[in-house]
Amino acid sequence: MPRREKILPASSLVGEFAQRSLEAVWEYLNDEHSGISGIYGKGGVGKTSILVEINNRLLRESKKFDNVIWVTASNDSTVQKFQKDIARVIEFIF
């Protein structure tokens, strides 16, 4: 697996909904019964900003995860594309 990544540059989250969403995702990730997770929604609602905060918090505060794999989905994403993107991140050569 690749080494732990660096803290990402982040802007401040604005609004109560963004803060509540951030805390909800953080609690879910720290629940021992949680597995794979995904965040989805309309463009421009703050998904990436929240995930940048989660990434940085995981690197600073959590020892629960050895690695964070960041894969971006789009409307034309496929399972095969996800698999290739993940393989690229973990430096797995076919």
JOVENQUI-V376229 format. One record per residue. N is the residue number from 1. RES is the residue in one letter. PHI is phi in whole degrees, -180 to 180 (none if undefined). D_CENTER is the distance of its C-alpha to the mean C-alpha in Angstrom with 2 decimals. Layout:
# JOVENQUI-V376229
N;RES;PHI;D_CENTER, N;RES;PHI;D_CENTER
This chain:
# JOVENQUI-V376229
1;M;none;16.68, 2;P;-68;15.87, 3;R;-67;16.10, 4;R;-61;13.45, 5;E;-81;12.31, 6;K;-85;13.59, 7;I;-62;12.62, 8;L;-89;11.60, 9;P;-65;14.20, 10;A;-133;13.43, 11;S;-97;15.81, 12;S;-72;16.80, 13;L;-76;15.60, 14;V;-115;18.81, 15;G;104;20.08, 16;E;-67;20.26, 17;F;-64;18.12, 18;A;-63;15.10, 19;Q;-66;15.77, 20;R;-63;16.34, 21;S;-63;13.14, 22;L;-57;11.22, 23;E;-67;13.52, 24;A;-64;13.32, 25;V;-65;9.61, 26;W;-61;10.44, 27;E;-63;13.57, 28;Y;-61;12.23, 29;L;-64;10.04, 30;N;-93;13.27, 31;D;-77;15.55, 32;E;-65;17.26, 33;H;-95;17.61, 34;S;-77;13.97, 35;G;-122;12.93, 36;I;-69;10.45, 37;S;-132;8.44, 38;G;-142;7.76, 39;I;-119;7.95, 40;Y;-140;11.09, 41;G;160;13.97, 42;K;-61;16.45, 43;G;-64;15.93, 44;G;86;16.23, 45;V;-90;15.30, 46;G;110;12.53, 47;K;-58;9.24, 48;T;-64;8.17, 49;S;-61;9.97, 50;I;-65;8.45, 51;L;-70;4.80, 52;V;-63;7.03, 53;E;-61;8.88, 54;I;-62;6.57, 55;N;-54;5.96, 56;N;-65;9.68, 57;R;-67;10.73, 58;L;-61;9.59, 59;L;-69;11.57, 60;R;-85;14.37, 61;E;-116;14.93, 62;S;-113;13.77, 63;K;-109;15.57, 64;K;-69;14.30, 65;F;-113;11.85, 66;D;-80;13.39, 67;N;-145;10.54, 68;V;-120;6.86, 69;I;-106;7.00, 70;W;-104;5.43, 71;V;-128;7.82, 72;T;-97;9.16, 73;A;-105;11.62, 74;S;-134;14.88, 75;N;-60;17.99, 76;D;-100;19.54, 77;S;-69;16.86, 78;T;-131;18.38, 79;V;-60;17.69, 80;Q;-62;19.36, 81;K;-64;17.20, 82;F;-58;13.98, 83;Q;-60;16.00, 84;K;-66;17.17, 85;D;-63;13.88, 86;I;-64;12.60, 87;A;-59;16.12, 88;R;-64;16.07, 89;V;-63;13.03, 90;I;-90;14.79, 91;E;62;18.04, 92;F;-89;19.72, 93;I;-99;22.87, 94;F;-77;24.58
